[in-house]
Amino acid sequence: MIFKKVGWKLFIFLVLYWMVAIFFIVFLLSLGIAFIFYVKDSSGFYFDFIKESIYSLSKAVPGGSILGSGIWIKSWLQEKKDKKSFSK
């Protein structure tokens, strides 16, 4: 997806993109850790999908919001800088 200018569509895209990315990273890490303990201990595979999904979501929402907003602000400032230097 290519955005022509830095606007609200890009902001929403970046925030949602990073929320989803962080959610999957945290969720898959939790699943991997549970799998490692299952292989090492052989006592049974214990992984609560609902609990881990809520935990991953609680980390993804603030992290994705801050990261997406920061990237958007940086690109917005870069666009303003480029317009200013282009007009000189």
Buried (B, 14 or more C-beta within 10 A) or exposed (E): EEEEEBEEEBBEBBBEBBBEBBBEBBBEEBBEEBEEBBEEEEEEEEEEEEEBBEBBBEBBBEBBBEBBBEBBEEBBEEEEEEEEEEEE
